[in-house]
């Protein structure tokens, strides 16, 4: 970790690595606190492509230090390389908060709803477009499949919740054996921007 960040330190780095370097510099060298609400970063379609990088990317994005790489679809561009001009702009925003473009909460996190199995199945019948997602491991799902469910193991949902569906407005019902894994997956989906999220255990 350099005591004094310079543009040269960023040029040629993958953007995810630059985000990590900048975030650590902000915290350790400048003593800057993290943003508690970084849900605006949930709009980045590739936010969960690097599970280790999520917080670094989210923090530099919501603080307005690094911008999205692509607008449609909104992507951070994890593996894209930082050029000379961008490195200079990043450094300027690190050192001068007045130059930053903070991202405000623009969508609101949906509320995750816990249901009983009976309640969930009744509601599913009323929502023909809804998806039922079993977050148990593939082997557990194969041994005892849940009727009508698609299998997305919890670990995969946490890595990238957007693989579940391209539509953020689609109602999602997460299930598992006891309800613990489905709760974790449901909260991850809600933070990623899905608008109607439910979970239950068997």
VOBAPA-734738 format. One record per residue: residue in three letters; x, y, z of N, C-alpha, C, O in turn. Coordinates in steps of 0.2 Angstrom, whole numbers, plus 5000, padded with zeros to 4 digits. Layout:
N
ALAXYZXYZXYZXYZ;...
***
This chain:
202
UNK500449945000500050005000500450065000500850085005;UNK500450104995500850164994500650214999500050225000;UNK501150255003500950305007500650365003500250405006;UNK500850374997500650424993500450394986500850374982;UNK499750394985499550374979499650414973499550474973;UNK499950384967500050424961499750394955499550334956;UNK499550434950499250404944499650344941499350304939;UNK500250344942500650294939500550224942500650174939;UNK500350234949500150164952499550134949499450074950;UNK499150174946498450144943498450124936498150084934;UNK498950164932498950154925499050074923499550054926;UNK498650044919498749974917498449924921498549864920;UNK498249944927497949894932497249874929496849924926;UNK496949814931496249804930495849844934496149864940;UNK495249864932494849914936494749884943494649924948;UNK494649824943494449794950495049804955494949814961;UNK495649794952496249804956496349874958496649894963;UNK496249924953496249994955495850014960495950054964;UNK495249984960494649994965494949974972494850014977;UNK495249914972495549894978496049934981496049954987;UNK496549954977497050004979496850064981497050094986;UNK496350094978496050164980495650154986495750194991;UNK495250104987494850094993495350084999495250115004;UNK495850044998496250035004496650095006496850115011;UNK496850135001497250205002496750255005496950285010;UNK496150255003495650295007495550275014495550325018;UNK495550215015495450195022496050195027496050225032;UNK496650175024497250165028497650225028497950245034;UNK497650265023498150325023497750385024497950435027;UNK497150395021496750455022496250445028495950495030;UNK496150385031495650375036494950395035494550415039;UNK494750385028494050395026493650335028493850275026;UNK493050345031492550295032492250265026492150305021;UNK492050205026491650175021490950205021490650225026;UNK490650205015489950225015489550165017489650105015;UNK489050175022488650125025488150095020488050035019;UNK487850145016487350125011487650125004487750185001;UNK487850065002488150064995487750034990487950004985;UNK487050034992486649994987486550014980486349984976;UNK486750084979486650104972487150074968487050064962;UNK487650044971488150004967487849934964488149904960;UNK487249914967486949854965486649854958486549804955;UNK486649914955486449914948487049894943486849884937;UNK487649894946488149864941488049794940488049754944;UNK488049774934487849714932488449664933488249604934;UNK489049684934489549644935489849644942490449624944;UNK489449674947489749694953489949624957490449624961;UNK489549574956489749514959490149464955490249404957;UNK490449484949490949444945491549424949491849374948;UNK491749474953492349454958492049464965492049524967;UNK491949404968491649414975492149444980491849484984;UNK492749444979493249474984493249554983493349584987;UNK493049574976493149644975492449684976492449744976;UNK491949644978491349684979491349744983491149794980;UNK491549744989491549804993492049854991491849914991;UNK492649834988493049884985492749924979492749984979;UNK492449884975492149924969491549964971491450014969;UNK491149934975490549974978490750034981490350084980;UNK491250034985491450094989491650154984491450204985;UNK492150134979492350184975491850204970491950264968;UNK491350164969490850184964490350234967490250284965;UNK490150214973489650254977489950324979489550374979;UNK490550324980490950384982491050434976491250484977;UNK490950404970491050444964491750454962491950504959;UNK492150404964492850414962492950374956493350394952;UNK492650314955492750284949492050274946491550254949;UNK491950284939491250284936491150214933491650174933;UNK490550204931490450134927490850134920490950194918;UNK491050084918491350074912490950074906491050104901;UNK490350044907489850044901489150064904488950044910;UNK488750104900488150134903487550084901487150074905;UNK487650044896487050004894487349934891487649934886;UNK487349884895487049884902487549914907488149914905;UNK487349934912487849964917488349914920488149864924;UNK488949924918489449884920490049924923490249974921;UNK490349894928491049924931491649904926492049944926;UNK491549854923492149834919492749804923493249834923;UNK492649754927493149724932493849714929494349734932;UNK493849684923494449674920494749714915495249704912;UNK494349774914494649824909495249864912495249864918;UNK495649884908496249914911496149994912495850024907;UNK496450024917496450094918496950124913497550114913;UNK496750174910497150214905497450274909497250294915;UNK497850314906498150374909497750424911497750454916;UNK497250444906496750494908496350474914496150514918;UNK496050414914495650394919496050394926495750414931;UNK496650364926497050364932497150434935497150444941;UNK497250484930497250554933496650584936496650614941;UNK496050564933495450584936495250544942495050574947;UNK495450484943495350444949495750484954495550494960;UNK496450494953496850524958496550594960496550604966;UNK496350634956496050694957495450694962495350734966;UNK495050644961494450634965494650604972494250624977;UNK495150564972495350534978495550594983495450604989;UNK495950644980496250694984495850754985495950794990;UNK495350764980494850824981494150794981493850784975;UNK493850784987493150764987492650804983492150784981;UNK492850864982492350914978492350894971491850914968;UNK492750854969492750834962492450764961492250744955;UNK492250734966491850664966491150674963490850734964;UNK490850624961490150614959489850564962489750514960;UNK489650574969489350524973488750494970488350534967;UNK488550434971487950404968487450394974487650364979;UNK486950424973486450424978485950364978486050324972;UNK485650344983485150284982484650304977484250354978;UNK484650264972484150284966483650234965483150244961;UNK483650174969483150124968482850094974482250074973;UNK483150104980482850074986482950004986482849964981;UNK483149974991483149904992482449874993482149894998;UNK482349824990481649794991481649754998482249735000;UNK481049745000481049715007480949635005480549615001;UNK481349605009481349525008480849505013480749525019;UNK480349455010479849435014479949355016479949315011;UNK479849345022479949275024479249245024478749275027;UNK479149185022478449155021478549085023479049055024;UNK477949055025477948985026477848945019477748985014;UNK478048885019477948845013477248855009477248865003;UNK476748845014476048845011475948915008475648925003;UNK476148965012476049035009476349055003476049084998;UNK476949025002477349034996477049004990477049034985;UNK476848944991476548904986475948934984475748934978;UNK475548954988474848994987475049054983474649064978;UNK475549094985475649154981475949144974475849174969;UNK476349084974476649064967476149054962476249074956;UNK475549024964475049004960474749074957474449074951;UNK474749124961474449194958474949234954474749284951;UNK475549214954476049244950476449204945476949174946;UNK476049194939476349144934477049164932477349114929;UNK477249224932477949234930478449224935479049224933;UNK478249214941478749214946479249154946479049104942;UNK479849154948480349104948480449074955480449104960;UNK480449004955480548974962481248944961481448904956;UNK481648964966482348944966482648904972482548934977;UNK482848844971483048804976483848824977484248804972;UNK484048844982484748864983485248804987485748824989;UNK484948744987485348694990485848674985485848694979;UNK486348634987486848614982486548564976485948544977;UNK486848564971486648524965486448454967486048424965;UNK486948424971486848354973486148344978485848294977;UNK486048394982485448394987484848404983484348364984;UNK484948444978484348454973484148394969483648374968;UNK484748364967484648304963484348244967483848204964;UNK484548234973484248184977483548194979483148144979;UNK483348264980482648274982482448344979482448394982;UNK482248344972482048404969481448434971480948394973;UNK481448494972480848534974480448544967480648574963;UNK479748524967479348524961479348604958479148644962;UNK479548604952479448674949480048724950480048774947;UNK480548704954481048744956481648734951481748684948;UNK482048794950482648794946483248794952483148824957;UNK483748754950484248754955484848804954485148794949;UNK484948854959485448894959485748894966485548924970;UNK486348854967486548844974486748914976486948964973;UNK486648924983486748984986487449014985487549074984;UNK487948974984488649004983488649034976489049084975;UNK488349004971488249034965487849104965488049154961;UNK487349104969486949164969487349224972487349284970;UNK487749204977488149254981488749284976488949344976;UNK488949234972489449264967489249304962489549354960;UNK488649294959488249334954487549324954487249284951;UNK487149364958486449364958486049374952485549354951;UNK486449404947486049424941486049364936485649364931;UNK486349314938486249254934485549224934485349184930;UNK485249234940484549204941484049234936483649194933;UNK484049294934483649324929483849394927484149424931;UNK483749404921483849474918483349524920483549584919;UNK482849504922482249544924482249564931482149514935;UNK482449624933482449644940481749644943481649644949;UNK481249654939480549654941480149584943479649584945;UNK480549534941480249464941480249444949480749444952;UNK479649424951479649394958480049334959479949284955;UNK480449334964480849274965480749244972480649284977;UNK480649184972480549144978481149094979481249054975;UNK481449104985482049064986481849014992481549024996;UNK482048954991481948894996482548854997482948854993;UNK482548825003483048775004482748725010482148725011;UNK483148685013482948645018482648675024482048665026;UNK483048715027482848755033482648825033482348855037;UNK482848855027482648925026483248975028483249035026;UNK483848945030484348985032484749005025484849065024;UNK484948965021485248975015484849025010485049065007;UNK484149005010483749045006483649115008483549165004;UNK483749125015483649195017484349235015484249295013;UNK484949205015485549235013485449255006485649305004;UNK485249205002485249214994484649264993484749314988;UNK484149264996483649314995483849384997483749434993;UNK484249395002484449465004485049484999485049544997;UNK485349444996485849454991485549484985485749534982;UNK484949444983484549464977484249534978484249574973;UNK484049544984483749614985484249664985484049724982;UNK484849654988485349704987485549724980485749774978;UNK485449664976485649674969485149714965485249734959;UNK484549724968484049764964483449724962482949764959;UNK483349664964482749634962482149654967482249664973;UNK481549674964481049704967480649674971480349694976;UNK480549604970480049564974480349504976480449454972;UNK480549494982480949434984480649404990480549434995;UNK480549334990480249304995480749244997481149214993;UNK480649215003481049155004480649105009480249135013;UNK480849045009480548995014480948935014481348925010;UNK480848895020481148835020480648775019480048795019;UNK480848715019480348665017480048645024479648595024;
***
